[in-house]
């Protein structure tokens, strides 16, 4: 005779099996519903894409034309640009937007600008040679830093006995003498007047385009070219930081020895500043001197234009 406990256990097990089976059936039913909904969405998207493709194909069809030898493609109203051309334009626009957003500059433009910078060397009366960089402005004129061509004092209390005896640039693998044409008012390095214009005979180098109105807004991408460690012109990139109280701009871009006097370019490839120094002990924290019109006052190709109101006053 079967005991009551056995019957009870059998009933519990039967109930558990039934619940488990019902749960599996319900889960499978739910999954099937979700899968059907997903498939429906995919089908709807596929249909929409096919409709759009059909429109594109219809737009690309040959447009009926008269037998006079002229087609309705081209300049007539209602002309539809081929899909390939539209895609090419869209790709070009996307590339341009991405390039602007990421702060990029076309490689070919950077290579072209690299040819506008030369290695600069100066020798003082103690026989010591210093090296830096100079950017070509055209007609034999170069822009660089004052402390590369003039012996600045590190201590205003003591007289400076150091003098620069010779200035040379590297052109075509050979040294070419240069002379000072103009300088700023700096008497120490990392100063807003730490700039100089030097001149050689006219050379076959591409002249830099200058933008003295560049805003140096925070996070603007910039490109620095300089004679790093006297190993030739090398590229470094960074972003604008903050303006200092003495008119300089901070930036995290390589400030290795030799880059002083090099070029700082904006995204259009224009010369907007020159690197002049770095934070003591930190080669990544650089100081940039923005280009100002007064720096080009003695460069014929970059004479500052006379304001319109001044011209009118002179005529009166």
C-alpha positions, 0 to 999 in steps of 0.5 A: 500500500502506497503511503501518504508521504509517497503520494505527497512527494509525487504530487509535488514533483508533478507540479514542479515538472508542470510549472517548468514545462509551462515556463519553457513554453512561455519563454519560447513563445515570448522569444518568437514574438520578439524575433518576429518583431525584430524581423518586421523591423529589418524588413521595413528598413530593407524596404525603405532602402530599396525604395531609396535605391529605386529613386536613385536608379530612376534619377540616374536613368538617361533623360530623354532628349531631342534629336537635335544633338543636345541633351537635357543633362548639364545646365538645364533646370531639373538636372539630377547629379549622378549618384557617384558624384553626389557620393564623392561630394559627400565623402569629401565634405565628411573628410573635411569636417572630420579633419577640422574637428580633429585638428588635422592638416593635409600631409601634402600641405605640411610637406610644402610648408616644411620647405619654408624653414631652414636651420639657423646657426650663430657663433659668439665671441667665445667660439660657441655655436648655437642653433635654431630655426628661421622661416622664409618670408620671401625676397631673402628675408627670414623671421626667427627669434632675437636670442638666436642672433643677438646675445641677450642678457640673463642677468640685468645686474651684470654686463653682457660680454657675449657677442654674436659674431656670425649668422648663417642658415643652411640652404641646399646643404651649404652654409649661407651668411645672413645679416640682421635687419630688424629685432624686437625689444627683448633683453631676455629670452621668453619675452614678447619682443624676442623676434628678429628679421634676418636677410640673405641673398634671395633663395629658391624657397617657398615663402610663408603666408602670414596671418597676424589676426589669428585668434589663438582661441583655447584648444585651437589646433596648431602645428610647429616646425623646428630644427629639433636638436639640430637634426633638421626640420621636424613637425610637432602638433598641439593645441592652444592653451592660455595667454600669458600676461606678457602677450605670449601663448602657452601650448603643450607641444615639443619645445626641444632645443633648436625649435626657437624661431621655427614656425607655428601654423594654423589649420590653413597652413598660415604662419601665425607665431614662432616658438620662443621657449619652454618651461624650465625642465619641461620640454612639452610646455612651450611658449609661442610668440604670436605674429604681429604686424610690427614684426614685418615692418621691414619686410617688403613683401609684408608691409602693413597696409595703411588704414583707409581712414588715414589715406582719406585724411592725407588726400584732404 
